[in-house]
Structures are given as structure tokens and as C-alpha cells.
Amino acid sequence: MAQATIAIFASGTGTNANAILEYFKNDSEINVGLIVTNKADAGVIKVADKWKVEYAIINNADLGDEELVEAVLEENGIDFVVLAGWLLLIPSYMVKMFKGKILNIHPALLPKFGGKGMYGHHVHKAVKAAGENISGISIHQVGEAYDEGSVVVQHKVSIESSDSAEDIEQKVRALELEFYAVEIKKFILKSFK
């Protein structure tokens, strides 16, 4: 099998991107070829520099430019797209171009606590407010609406009634760092022919 090349799309500090790069650093089957961010000051750029991975800044306006985005992804030989804290809606042309080849991680058990505006701390506050005794991560394919693509796998964690939203966030973050890269690899090896 040829090596599969992934692009990581991230809007923030790049904690998940860093864990993914660490996991795939010596992998013969999967390689991270590009990091895409929509913010010129995003922390994930430092992660790209640390790992000597190309990065591209594609802001909201650029994202609407199909030819530009397609060119950036093609130049870097991208086979799969992995969202790791990417806050913009993936445009429909990209969903079509990478049909079945875009993964996202959501910090709750979908279909609960998903949709527009449900990201990061907002999710954990909602989970706490709902009095849930379990939360976790959902790794799902990306469709044309927020958090509506088919779920590939979920990992769960127990929540104590005394846990704050911050405690829930820490528990869920630990799952993200432990499982996202592992599940990306399983998914790609299953679908990359």
C-alpha cells in the first residue's frame, strides 16, 4: 500500500494536532503532509514548525474559493482530512471531493450536545447542566452540517456529580489524546485502497 497523506485542519493551540503528529512520526503507512489553520496567530502553527510540517492559512473567505483550497490540498498530495479543533463549517465542495475521507472529533457523545456553537467548553458546560453521568468523544465522518456525519467510534468516560465543566473537559481531553490518532489510523487503513 502507498503511504496515505493526511491534512490536519485546526483553529486553535494544536494539542490534538501535536498528539497526531507524535503518533504518526515514524509511521510507514500514514504521513501528516499539511496543517491548515484559519487563523494567522493560531498556536497550531508552532506545532507545524516543531514537527517541520508545511502549513497553510486558509481563512473563512479563502475557504469559499474552491480552486484555491483544491490546489493547496492537491499540491501536498492529501488523501484524507482530519479536523482537530477546526471551528469552521467544511464547505460542500470539500465534502464531495473527500467523500468518506474527512474525520472530526467531537467532545461529547453524539447525537447529544452537537451542532452549531457546540464546541470546546460550551459542550462541557451543557453536559454538566444536563446532569449527565457519562460523556466522551465521538469520532465521526464529516457531512455538510455540523456534527451530522456518521459516527465511526465513541469512547466514554464516567462523570461524577461533583465534577465541574472543567473536570469534564479534562476527562474528555484525556480520551481525545489517547484515542484520536489510533482511530484515525484504523479508519484510514480500512478505507485506503
PyMOL commands that place a pseudoatom at each C-alpha (Angstrom):
pseudoatom trace, name=CA, resn=MET, resi=1, chain=A, elem=C, hetatm=0, pos=[0.000, 0.000, 0.000]
pseudoatom trace, name=CA, resn=ALA, resi=2, chain=A, elem=C, hetatm=0, pos=[1.203, 3.507, -0.788]
pseudoatom trace, name=CA, resn=GLN, resi=3, chain=A, elem=C, hetatm=0, pos=[1.537, 5.853, 2.137]
pseudoatom trace, name=CA, resn=ALA, resi=4, chain=A, elem=C, hetatm=0, pos=[-1.651, 7.827, 2.873]
pseudoatom trace, name=CA, resn=THR, resi=5, chain=A, elem=C, hetatm=0, pos=[-1.124, 11.549, 3.427]
pseudoatom trace, name=CA, resn=ILE, resi=6, chain=A, elem=C, hetatm=0, pos=[-3.366, 13.496, 5.775]
pseudoatom trace, name=CA, resn=ALA, resi=7, chain=A, elem=C, hetatm=0, pos=[-4.010, 17.188, 6.293]
pseudoatom trace, name=CA, resn=ILE, resi=8, chain=A, elem=C, hetatm=0, pos=[-4.878, 18.307, 9.811]
pseudoatom trace, name=CA, resn=PHE, resi=9, chain=A, elem=C, hetatm=0, pos=[-7.282, 21.264, 9.956]
pseudoatom trace, name=CA, resn=ALA, resi=10, chain=A, elem=C, hetatm=0, pos=[-7.030, 23.122, 13.293]
pseudoatom trace, name=CA, resn=SER, resi=11, chain=A, elem=C, hetatm=0, pos=[-8.121, 26.545, 14.545]
pseudoatom trace, name=CA, resn=GLY, resi=12, chain=A, elem=C, hetatm=0, pos=[-6.535, 26.600, 17.990]
pseudoatom trace, name=CA, resn=THR, resi=13, chain=A, elem=C, hetatm=0, pos=[-3.489, 25.662, 20.031]
pseudoatom trace, name=CA, resn=GLY, resi=14, chain=A, elem=C, hetatm=0, pos=[-2.927, 22.353, 18.267]
pseudoatom trace, name=CA, resn=THR, resi=15, chain=A, elem=C, hetatm=0, pos=[-2.947, 19.957, 21.244]
pseudoatom trace, name=CA, resn=ASN, resi=16, chain=A, elem=C, hetatm=0, pos=[-4.676, 17.227, 19.240]
pseudoatom trace, name=CA, resn=ALA, resi=17, chain=A, elem=C, hetatm=0, pos=[-2.599, 18.012, 16.133]
pseudoatom trace, name=CA, resn=ASN, resi=18, chain=A, elem=C, hetatm=0, pos=[0.568, 17.582, 18.200]
pseudoatom trace, name=CA, resn=ALA, resi=19, chain=A, elem=C, hetatm=0, pos=[-0.635, 14.204, 19.538]
pseudoatom trace, name=CA, resn=ILE, resi=20, chain=A, elem=C, hetatm=0, pos=[-1.476, 13.066, 15.980]
pseudoatom trace, name=CA, resn=LEU, resi=21, chain=A, elem=C, hetatm=0, pos=[1.951, 14.145, 14.684]
pseudoatom trace, name=CA, resn=GLU, resi=22, chain=A, elem=C, hetatm=0, pos=[3.648, 12.374, 17.586]
pseudoatom trace, name=CA, resn=TYR, resi=23, chain=A, elem=C, hetatm=0, pos=[1.707, 9.182, 16.844]
pseudoatom trace, name=CA, resn=PHE, resi=24, chain=A, elem=C, hetatm=0, pos=[2.486, 9.164, 13.115]
pseudoatom trace, name=CA, resn=LYS, resi=25, chain=A, elem=C, hetatm=0, pos=[6.094, 10.431, 13.295]
pseudoatom trace, name=CA, resn=ASN, resi=26, chain=A, elem=C, hetatm=0, pos=[7.668, 7.133, 12.172]
pseudoatom trace, name=CA, resn=ASP, resi=27, chain=A, elem=C, hetatm=0, pos=[4.631, 5.518, 10.548]
pseudoatom trace, name=CA, resn=SER, resi=28, chain=A, elem=C, hetatm=0, pos=[5.279, 3.789, 7.228]
pseudoatom trace, name=CA, resn=GLU, resi=29, chain=A, elem=C, hetatm=0, pos=[1.603, 3.803, 6.210]
pseudoatom trace, name=CA, resn=ILE, resi=30, chain=A, elem=C, hetatm=0, pos=[0.356, 7.265, 7.181]
pseudoatom trace, name=CA, resn=ASN, resi=31, chain=A, elem=C, hetatm=0, pos=[2.067, 10.621, 6.965]
pseudoatom trace, name=CA, resn=VAL, resi=32, chain=A, elem=C, hetatm=0, pos=[0.903, 14.104, 8.005]
pseudoatom trace, name=CA, resn=GLY, resi=33, chain=A, elem=C, hetatm=0, pos=[1.660, 16.234, 4.970]
pseudoatom trace, name=CA, resn=LEU, resi=34, chain=A, elem=C, hetatm=0, pos=[-0.030, 19.535, 5.845]
pseudoatom trace, name=CA, resn=ILE, resi=35, chain=A, elem=C, hetatm=0, pos=[-1.567, 21.552, 8.630]
pseudoatom trace, name=CA, resn=VAL, resi=36, chain=A, elem=C, hetatm=0, pos=[-4.293, 24.010, 7.684]
pseudoatom trace, name=CA, resn=THR, resi=37, chain=A, elem=C, hetatm=0, pos=[-5.447, 26.770, 10.012]
pseudoatom trace, name=CA, resn=ASN, resi=38, chain=A, elem=C, hetatm=0, pos=[-7.869, 29.629, 9.550]
pseudoatom trace, name=CA, resn=LYS, resi=39, chain=A, elem=C, hetatm=0, pos=[-6.007, 31.955, 11.952]
pseudoatom trace, name=CA, resn=ALA, resi=40, chain=A, elem=C, hetatm=0, pos=[-2.617, 33.555, 11.291]
pseudoatom trace, name=CA, resn=ASP, resi=41, chain=A, elem=C, hetatm=0, pos=[-1.915, 33.562, 15.060]
pseudoatom trace, name=CA, resn=ALA, resi=42, chain=A, elem=C, hetatm=0, pos=[-3.124, 30.033, 15.841]
pseudoatom trace, name=CA, resn=GLY, resi=43, chain=A, elem=C, hetatm=0, pos=[-0.904, 28.030, 18.199]
pseudoatom trace, name=CA, resn=VAL, resi=44, chain=A, elem=C, hetatm=0, pos=[-1.047, 25.089, 15.789]
pseudoatom trace, name=CA, resn=ILE, resi=45, chain=A, elem=C, hetatm=0, pos=[1.454, 26.963, 13.567]
pseudoatom trace, name=CA, resn=LYS, resi=46, chain=A, elem=C, hetatm=0, pos=[4.076, 26.455, 16.305]
pseudoatom trace, name=CA, resn=VAL, resi=47, chain=A, elem=C, hetatm=0, pos=[3.171, 22.750, 16.263]
pseudoatom trace, name=CA, resn=ALA, resi=48, chain=A, elem=C, hetatm=0, pos=[3.700, 22.660, 12.479]
pseudoatom trace, name=CA, resn=ASP, resi=49, chain=A, elem=C, hetatm=0, pos=[7.096, 24.351, 12.891]
pseudoatom trace, name=CA, resn=LYS, resi=50, chain=A, elem=C, hetatm=0, pos=[8.107, 21.966, 15.703]
pseudoatom trace, name=CA, resn=TRP, resi=51, chain=A, elem=C, hetatm=0, pos=[7.370, 18.927, 13.517]
pseudoatom trace, name=CA, resn=LYS, resi=52, chain=A, elem=C, hetatm=0, pos=[8.659, 20.592, 10.308]
pseudoatom trace, name=CA, resn=VAL, resi=53, chain=A, elem=C, hetatm=0, pos=[5.304, 20.120, 8.568]
pseudoatom trace, name=CA, resn=GLU, resi=54, chain=A, elem=C, hetatm=0, pos=[4.078, 22.503, 5.873]
pseudoatom trace, name=CA, resn=TYR, resi=55, chain=A, elem=C, hetatm=0, pos=[1.186, 24.715, 6.927]
pseudoatom trace, name=CA, resn=ALA, resi=56, chain=A, elem=C, hetatm=0, pos=[-1.314, 26.874, 5.084]
pseudoatom trace, name=CA, resn=ILE, resi=57, chain=A, elem=C, hetatm=0, pos=[-3.515, 29.664, 6.395]
pseudoatom trace, name=CA, resn=ILE, resi=58, chain=A, elem=C, hetatm=0, pos=[-6.942, 29.397, 4.807]
pseudoatom trace, name=CA, resn=ASN, resi=59, chain=A, elem=C, hetatm=0, pos=[-9.308, 31.913, 6.350]
pseudoatom trace, name=CA, resn=ASN, resi=60, chain=A, elem=C, hetatm=0, pos=[-13.096, 31.935, 6.092]
pseudoatom trace, name=CA, resn=ALA, resi=61, chain=A, elem=C, hetatm=0, pos=[-13.080, 33.883, 2.797]
pseudoatom trace, name=CA, resn=ASP, resi=62, chain=A, elem=C, hetatm=0, pos=[-10.405, 31.587, 1.294]
pseudoatom trace, name=CA, resn=LEU, resi=63, chain=A, elem=C, hetatm=0, pos=[-12.442, 28.544, 2.294]
pseudoatom trace, name=CA, resn=GLY, resi=64, chain=A, elem=C, hetatm=0, pos=[-15.098, 29.666, -0.172]
pseudoatom trace, name=CA, resn=ASP, resi=65, chain=A, elem=C, hetatm=0, pos=[-12.522, 29.613, -3.001]
pseudoatom trace, name=CA, resn=GLU, resi=66, chain=A, elem=C, hetatm=0, pos=[-12.796, 26.055, -4.261]
pseudoatom trace, name=CA, resn=GLU, resi=67, chain=A, elem=C, hetatm=0, pos=[-9.904, 26.331, -6.736]
pseudoatom trace, name=CA, resn=LEU, resi=68, chain=A, elem=C, hetatm=0, pos=[-7.518, 27.736, -4.121]
pseudoatom trace, name=CA, resn=VAL, resi=69, chain=A, elem=C, hetatm=0, pos=[-8.313, 25.099, -1.490]
pseudoatom trace, name=CA, resn=GLU, resi=70, chain=A, elem=C, hetatm=0, pos=[-8.239, 22.286, -4.040]
pseudoatom trace, name=CA, resn=ALA, resi=71, chain=A, elem=C, hetatm=0, pos=[-4.837, 23.483, -5.301]
pseudoatom trace, name=CA, resn=VAL, resi=72, chain=A, elem=C, hetatm=0, pos=[-3.350, 23.616, -1.774]
pseudoatom trace, name=CA, resn=LEU, resi=73, chain=A, elem=C, hetatm=0, pos=[-4.573, 20.103, -0.958]
pseudoatom trace, name=CA, resn=GLU, resi=74, chain=A, elem=C, hetatm=0, pos=[-3.524, 18.635, -4.319]
pseudoatom trace, name=CA, resn=GLU, resi=75, chain=A, elem=C, hetatm=0, pos=[-0.037, 20.222, -4.178]
pseudoatom trace, name=CA, resn=ASN, resi=76, chain=A, elem=C, hetatm=0, pos=[0.506, 18.466, -0.866]
pseudoatom trace, name=CA, resn=GLY, resi=77, chain=A, elem=C, hetatm=0, pos=[-0.869, 15.104, -2.081]
pseudoatom trace, name=CA, resn=ILE, resi=78, chain=A, elem=C, hetatm=0, pos=[-3.626, 14.974, 0.530]
pseudoatom trace, name=CA, resn=ASP, resi=79, chain=A, elem=C, hetatm=0, pos=[-5.687, 11.766, 0.689]
pseudoatom trace, name=CA, resn=PHE, resi=80, chain=A, elem=C, hetatm=0, pos=[-7.562, 12.346, 3.969]
pseudoatom trace, name=CA, resn=VAL, resi=81, chain=A, elem=C, hetatm=0, pos=[-8.562, 15.376, 6.039]
pseudoatom trace, name=CA, resn=VAL, resi=82, chain=A, elem=C, hetatm=0, pos=[-8.624, 15.256, 9.831]
pseudoatom trace, name=CA, resn=LEU, resi=83, chain=A, elem=C, hetatm=0, pos=[-10.300, 18.037, 11.815]
pseudoatom trace, name=CA, resn=ALA, resi=84, chain=A, elem=C, hetatm=0, pos=[-8.683, 18.692, 15.186]
pseudoatom trace, name=CA, resn=GLY, resi=85, chain=A, elem=C, hetatm=0, pos=[-10.348, 21.705, 16.763]
pseudoatom trace, name=CA, resn=TRP, resi=86, chain=A, elem=C, hetatm=0, pos=[-11.393, 23.247, 13.420]
pseudoatom trace, name=CA, resn=LEU, resi=87, chain=A, elem=C, hetatm=0, pos=[-14.267, 25.650, 14.043]
pseudoatom trace, name=CA, resn=LEU, resi=88, chain=A, elem=C, hetatm=0, pos=[-15.485, 26.479, 10.531]
pseudoatom trace, name=CA, resn=LEU, resi=89, chain=A, elem=C, hetatm=0, pos=[-18.050, 24.506, 8.565]
pseudoatom trace, name=CA, resn=ILE, resi=90, chain=A, elem=C, hetatm=0, pos=[-16.375, 22.392, 5.877]
pseudoatom trace, name=CA, resn=PRO, resi=91, chain=A, elem=C, hetatm=0, pos=[-17.787, 23.567, 2.529]
pseudoatom trace, name=CA, resn=SER, resi=92, chain=A, elem=C, hetatm=0, pos=[-19.837, 21.127, 0.466]
pseudoatom trace, name=CA, resn=TYR, resi=93, chain=A, elem=C, hetatm=0, pos=[-17.291, 21.018, -2.379]
pseudoatom trace, name=CA, resn=MET, resi=94, chain=A, elem=C, hetatm=0, pos=[-14.706, 19.641, 0.086]
pseudoatom trace, name=CA, resn=VAL, resi=95, chain=A, elem=C, hetatm=0, pos=[-17.182, 17.115, 1.484]
pseudoatom trace, name=CA, resn=LYS, resi=96, chain=A, elem=C, hetatm=0, pos=[-17.716, 15.889, -2.093]
pseudoatom trace, name=CA, resn=MET, resi=97, chain=A, elem=C, hetatm=0, pos=[-14.005, 15.999, -3.011]
pseudoatom trace, name=CA, resn=PHE, resi=98, chain=A, elem=C, hetatm=0, pos=[-13.052, 13.915, 0.061]
pseudoatom trace, name=CA, resn=LYS, resi=99, chain=A, elem=C, hetatm=0, pos=[-16.249, 11.874, 0.304]
pseudoatom trace, name=CA, resn=GLY, resi=100, chain=A, elem=C, hetatm=0, pos=[-15.875, 9.464, 3.231]
pseudoatom trace, name=CA, resn=LYS, resi=101, chain=A, elem=C, hetatm=0, pos=[-12.356, 10.767, 3.880]
pseudoatom trace, name=CA, resn=ILE, resi=102, chain=A, elem=C, hetatm=0, pos=[-12.860, 13.602, 6.382]
pseudoatom trace, name=CA, resn=LEU, resi=103, chain=A, elem=C, hetatm=0, pos=[-12.859, 12.790, 10.097]
pseudoatom trace, name=CA, resn=ASN, resi=104, chain=A, elem=C, hetatm=0, pos=[-13.726, 15.019, 13.026]
pseudoatom trace, name=CA, resn=ILE, resi=105, chain=A, elem=C, hetatm=0, pos=[-13.571, 14.551, 16.765]
pseudoatom trace, name=CA, resn=HIS, resi=106, chain=A, elem=C, hetatm=0, pos=[-16.383, 15.932, 18.918]
pseudoatom trace, name=CA, resn=PRO, resi=107, chain=A, elem=C, hetatm=0, pos=[-16.024, 16.253, 22.703]
pseudoatom trace, name=CA, resn=ALA, resi=108, chain=A, elem=C, hetatm=0, pos=[-19.350, 14.604, 23.577]
pseudoatom trace, name=CA, resn=LEU, resi=109, chain=A, elem=C, hetatm=0, pos=[-21.374, 11.529, 22.693]
pseudoatom trace, name=CA, resn=LEU, resi=110, chain=A, elem=C, hetatm=0, pos=[-23.234, 12.488, 19.521]
pseudoatom trace, name=CA, resn=PRO, resi=111, chain=A, elem=C, hetatm=0, pos=[-26.044, 12.988, 18.678]
pseudoatom trace, name=CA, resn=LYS, resi=112, chain=A, elem=C, hetatm=0, pos=[-26.257, 14.665, 22.095]
pseudoatom trace, name=CA, resn=PHE, resi=113, chain=A, elem=C, hetatm=0, pos=[-24.563, 18.068, 22.500]
pseudoatom trace, name=CA, resn=GLY, resi=114, chain=A, elem=C, hetatm=0, pos=[-23.699, 18.546, 18.827]
pseudoatom trace, name=CA, resn=GLY, resi=115, chain=A, elem=C, hetatm=0, pos=[-24.447, 21.182, 16.217]
pseudoatom trace, name=CA, resn=LYS, resi=116, chain=A, elem=C, hetatm=0, pos=[-23.545, 24.795, 15.551]
pseudoatom trace, name=CA, resn=GLY, resi=117, chain=A, elem=C, hetatm=0, pos=[-21.958, 26.548, 18.532]
pseudoatom trace, name=CA, resn=MET, resi=118, chain=A, elem=C, hetatm=0, pos=[-21.321, 23.281, 20.360]
pseudoatom trace, name=CA, resn=TYR, resi=119, chain=A, elem=C, hetatm=0, pos=[-17.560, 23.158, 20.650]
pseudoatom trace, name=CA, resn=GLY, resi=120, chain=A, elem=C, hetatm=0, pos=[-14.951, 23.201, 23.408]
pseudoatom trace, name=CA, resn=HIS, resi=121, chain=A, elem=C, hetatm=0, pos=[-16.081, 24.495, 26.778]
pseudoatom trace, name=CA, resn=HIS, resi=122, chain=A, elem=C, hetatm=0, pos=[-19.659, 25.130, 25.537]
pseudoatom trace, name=CA, resn=VAL, resi=123, chain=A, elem=C, hetatm=0, pos=[-20.130, 21.372, 25.173]
pseudoatom trace, name=CA, resn=HIS, resi=124, chain=A, elem=C, hetatm=0, pos=[-18.839, 20.532, 28.651]
pseudoatom trace, name=CA, resn=LYS, resi=125, chain=A, elem=C, hetatm=0, pos=[-20.996, 23.234, 30.269]
pseudoatom trace, name=CA, resn=ALA, resi=126, chain=A, elem=C, hetatm=0, pos=[-24.049, 21.800, 28.500]
pseudoatom trace, name=CA, resn=VAL, resi=127, chain=A, elem=C, hetatm=0, pos=[-23.159, 18.247, 29.604]
pseudoatom trace, name=CA, resn=LYS, resi=128, chain=A, elem=C, hetatm=0, pos=[-22.804, 19.461, 33.223]
pseudoatom trace, name=CA, resn=ALA, resi=129, chain=A, elem=C, hetatm=0, pos=[-26.061, 21.452, 33.075]
pseudoatom trace, name=CA, resn=ALA, resi=130, chain=A, elem=C, hetatm=0, pos=[-27.916, 18.382, 31.760]
pseudoatom trace, name=CA, resn=GLY, resi=131, chain=A, elem=C, hetatm=0, pos=[-26.696, 16.328, 34.734]
pseudoatom trace, name=CA, resn=GLU, resi=132, chain=A, elem=C, hetatm=0, pos=[-25.179, 13.614, 32.536]
pseudoatom trace, name=CA, resn=ASN, resi=133, chain=A, elem=C, hetatm=0, pos=[-23.273, 10.816, 34.285]
pseudoatom trace, name=CA, resn=ILE, resi=134, chain=A, elem=C, hetatm=0, pos=[-21.331, 9.867, 31.169]
pseudoatom trace, name=CA, resn=SER, resi=135, chain=A, elem=C, hetatm=0, pos=[-19.613, 11.791, 28.398]
pseudoatom trace, name=CA, resn=GLY, resi=136, chain=A, elem=C, hetatm=0, pos=[-16.809, 11.092, 25.967]
pseudoatom trace, name=CA, resn=ILE, resi=137, chain=A, elem=C, hetatm=0, pos=[-15.665, 11.585, 22.409]
pseudoatom trace, name=CA, resn=SER, resi=138, chain=A, elem=C, hetatm=0, pos=[-17.283, 10.889, 19.064]
pseudoatom trace, name=CA, resn=ILE, resi=139, chain=A, elem=C, hetatm=0, pos=[-15.073, 10.376, 16.035]
pseudoatom trace, name=CA, resn=HIS, resi=140, chain=A, elem=C, hetatm=0, pos=[-17.267, 10.869, 13.010]
pseudoatom trace, name=CA, resn=GLN, resi=141, chain=A, elem=C, hetatm=0, pos=[-17.203, 11.405, 9.281]
pseudoatom trace, name=CA, resn=VAL, resi=142, chain=A, elem=C, hetatm=0, pos=[-17.873, 14.956, 8.175]
pseudoatom trace, name=CA, resn=GLY, resi=143, chain=A, elem=C, hetatm=0, pos=[-21.005, 15.816, 6.226]
pseudoatom trace, name=CA, resn=GLU, resi=144, chain=A, elem=C, hetatm=0, pos=[-22.442, 19.135, 5.110]
pseudoatom trace, name=CA, resn=ALA, resi=145, chain=A, elem=C, hetatm=0, pos=[-23.884, 20.080, 8.530]
pseudoatom trace, name=CA, resn=TYR, resi=146, chain=A, elem=C, hetatm=0, pos=[-22.121, 20.375, 11.891]
pseudoatom trace, name=CA, resn=ASP, resi=147, chain=A, elem=C, hetatm=0, pos=[-21.687, 17.031, 13.680]
pseudoatom trace, name=CA, resn=GLU, resi=148, chain=A, elem=C, hetatm=0, pos=[-24.110, 15.098, 11.465]
pseudoatom trace, name=CA, resn=GLY, resi=149, chain=A, elem=C, hetatm=0, pos=[-21.781, 12.693, 9.638]
pseudoatom trace, name=CA, resn=SER, resi=150, chain=A, elem=C, hetatm=0, pos=[-21.897, 9.021, 10.591]
pseudoatom trace, name=CA, resn=VAL, resi=151, chain=A, elem=C, hetatm=0, pos=[-20.169, 8.150, 13.864]
pseudoatom trace, name=CA, resn=VAL, resi=152, chain=A, elem=C, hetatm=0, pos=[-17.151, 5.866, 13.388]
pseudoatom trace, name=CA, resn=VAL, resi=153, chain=A, elem=C, hetatm=0, pos=[-16.450, 5.202, 17.064]
pseudoatom trace, name=CA, resn=GLN, resi=154, chain=A, elem=C, hetatm=0, pos=[-17.130, 6.609, 20.531]
pseudoatom trace, name=CA, resn=HIS, resi=155, chain=A, elem=C, hetatm=0, pos=[-15.125, 6.344, 23.733]
pseudoatom trace, name=CA, resn=LYS, resi=156, chain=A, elem=C, hetatm=0, pos=[-16.841, 7.048, 27.061]
pseudoatom trace, name=CA, resn=VAL, resi=157, chain=A, elem=C, hetatm=0, pos=[-15.879, 8.332, 30.475]
pseudoatom trace, name=CA, resn=SER, resi=158, chain=A, elem=C, hetatm=0, pos=[-17.866, 8.469, 33.733]
pseudoatom trace, name=CA, resn=ILE, resi=159, chain=A, elem=C, hetatm=0, pos=[-18.793, 11.802, 35.240]
pseudoatom trace, name=CA, resn=GLU, resi=160, chain=A, elem=C, hetatm=0, pos=[-19.248, 12.297, 38.950]
pseudoatom trace, name=CA, resn=SER, resi=161, chain=A, elem=C, hetatm=0, pos=[-21.987, 14.661, 40.144]
pseudoatom trace, name=CA, resn=SER, resi=162, chain=A, elem=C, hetatm=0, pos=[-19.236, 16.691, 41.841]
pseudoatom trace, name=CA, resn=ASP, resi=163, chain=A, elem=C, hetatm=0, pos=[-17.331, 17.198, 38.535]
pseudoatom trace, name=CA, resn=SER, resi=164, chain=A, elem=C, hetatm=0, pos=[-17.259, 20.753, 37.221]
pseudoatom trace, name=CA, resn=ALA, resi=165, chain=A, elem=C, hetatm=0, pos=[-17.404, 21.555, 33.499]
pseudoatom trace, name=CA, resn=GLU, resi=166, chain=A, elem=C, hetatm=0, pos=[-13.586, 21.931, 33.706]
pseudoatom trace, name=CA, resn=ASP, resi=167, chain=A, elem=C, hetatm=0, pos=[-13.266, 18.447, 35.250]
pseudoatom trace, name=CA, resn=ILE, resi=168, chain=A, elem=C, hetatm=0, pos=[-15.409, 17.004, 32.454]
pseudoatom trace, name=CA, resn=GLU, resi=169, chain=A, elem=C, hetatm=0, pos=[-13.254, 18.813, 29.892]
pseudoatom trace, name=CA, resn=GLN, resi=170, chain=A, elem=C, hetatm=0, pos=[-10.070, 17.296, 31.371]
pseudoatom trace, name=CA, resn=LYS, resi=171, chain=A, elem=C, hetatm=0, pos=[-11.526, 13.772, 31.312]
pseudoatom trace, name=CA, resn=VAL, resi=172, chain=A, elem=C, hetatm=0, pos=[-12.703, 14.159, 27.704]
pseudoatom trace, name=CA, resn=ARG, resi=173, chain=A, elem=C, hetatm=0, pos=[-9.390, 15.732, 26.633]
pseudoatom trace, name=CA, resn=ALA, resi=174, chain=A, elem=C, hetatm=0, pos=[-7.542, 12.686, 28.005]
pseudoatom trace, name=CA, resn=LEU, resi=175, chain=A, elem=C, hetatm=0, pos=[-9.709, 10.450, 25.784]
pseudoatom trace, name=CA, resn=GLU, resi=176, chain=A, elem=C, hetatm=0, pos=[-9.005, 12.658, 22.754]
pseudoatom trace, name=CA, resn=LEU, resi=177, chain=A, elem=C, hetatm=0, pos=[-5.247, 12.440, 23.239]
pseudoatom trace, name=CA, resn=GLU, resi=178, chain=A, elem=C, hetatm=0, pos=[-5.363, 8.696, 23.891]
pseudoatom trace, name=CA, resn=PHE, resi=179, chain=A, elem=C, hetatm=0, pos=[-7.657, 7.588, 21.077]
pseudoatom trace, name=CA, resn=TYR, resi=180, chain=A, elem=C, hetatm=0, pos=[-7.931, 10.050, 18.165]
pseudoatom trace, name=CA, resn=ALA, resi=181, chain=A, elem=C, hetatm=0, pos=[-4.713, 9.142, 16.337]
pseudoatom trace, name=CA, resn=VAL, resi=182, chain=A, elem=C, hetatm=0, pos=[-5.278, 5.400, 16.929]
pseudoatom trace, name=CA, resn=GLU, resi=183, chain=A, elem=C, hetatm=0, pos=[-8.788, 5.616, 15.460]
pseudoatom trace, name=CA, resn=ILE, resi=184, chain=A, elem=C, hetatm=0, pos=[-7.583, 7.752, 12.529]
pseudoatom trace, name=CA, resn=LYS, resi=185, chain=A, elem=C, hetatm=0, pos=[-5.137, 5.004, 11.637]
pseudoatom trace, name=CA, resn=LYS, resi=186, chain=A, elem=C, hetatm=0, pos=[-7.772, 2.247, 11.867]
pseudoatom trace, name=CA, resn=PHE, resi=187, chain=A, elem=C, hetatm=0, pos=[-10.187, 4.273, 9.745]
pseudoatom trace, name=CA, resn=ILE, resi=188, chain=A, elem=C, hetatm=0, pos=[-7.627, 5.097, 7.053]
pseudoatom trace, name=CA, resn=LEU, resi=189, chain=A, elem=C, hetatm=0, pos=[-6.278, 1.570, 6.791]
pseudoatom trace, name=CA, resn=LYS, resi=190, chain=A, elem=C, hetatm=0, pos=[-9.820, 0.257, 6.418]
pseudoatom trace, name=CA, resn=SER, resi=191, chain=A, elem=C, hetatm=0, pos=[-10.759, 2.726, 3.667]
pseudoatom trace, name=CA, resn=PHE, resi=192, chain=A, elem=C, hetatm=0, pos=[-7.475, 3.469, 1.869]
pseudoatom trace, name=CA, resn=LYS, resi=193, chain=A, elem=C, hetatm=0, pos=[-7.043, 1.105, -1.014]
for i in range(1, 193): cmd.bond("trace and resi %d" % i, "trace and resi %d" % (i + 1))
show_as sticks, trace
zoom trace
